[in-house]
């Protein structure tokens, strides 16, 4: 039995975006949509005194409905879309030999680091937006159509384990047809505050489902919450796309682990895919040096800014004691993997909501609708002042 987390062990919180979201929730003219990152459902319960890593997707969906959101969608769905787009992009680059290695682009801390420290390598990043921004773009297009709502009336909230996601959602490029894709980002701690302020008895809430279609996800989507998860999800789909055979084992231990840099070779039929997983930006310098010198042996590199991936993000319940912090990260990680293993569908390309999205709306991965909504560009921040690099306007 893991220890429960009690209030005095937490760092002090600021109100952050809580007042802004409360104002929007009280505005009946707005159609309020929310998405939650994979790592929230394994940590939110800690804020309510439940054991570390308690898995509560159903209680989280129920609490969001009690808060009066009109649609409870999920970043995990966006993670499945990311695999469709990024996996196709990777296979194309491996076949052509162009712009290799390819880096993941879903962690805004890593993207900003690359824009600052290695602008000459930006075309090595996948052009995919993060799962959060993909869901944001789909909420105001595909989702708006499904729900019969004017996209301009949609207020899109993202609950993230991350303190960099607010910066990401404010990037100029993150706009769809003149509208912000995500209007506001709140952290796990801020969601807990909203639930507490509304007097919701989180611990005793009966489970409720997410809304369809943008709330339906596979096990592959849920493992984006841990380091190595994007890689594992991509290999599950990549294997089947390349070989046209069922992957023999879904648990890819060779990309799981604790080390800040892990490397492996995945056999996809005749293709030897050389991969690296980086957790923590201090481990990325050597990798960047190799790419700059043209000596990198890898095809695909996942980079996450936080030591265990998003389960250890800066917006998660914050433990003051390092020993407890480590326990919490381990418990949240195990919970993410347990959640994956309990899913009926564990590969992104087999998620029926994803199949329908491509059939009815996107057409095909990397098609022109996908390019318009789900892909982006990056730009050098090398010569910017610290404020400009963070997108803060200077007088
Ligand atoms: Fe944010 Fe950390 Fe996750 Fe990167 S790894 S997206 S910085 S929480």
Boltz pocket constraint, residues with backbone or C-beta under 6 A from the ligand:
constraints:
  - pocket:
      binder: B
      contacts: [[A, 106], [A, 107], [A, 108], [A, 109], [A, 110], [A, 161], [A, 162], [A, 163], [A, 164], [A, 165], [A, 304], [A, 305], [A, 306], [A, 309], [A, 310], [A, 311], [A, 312], [A, 313], [A, 314]]
      max_distance: 6.0
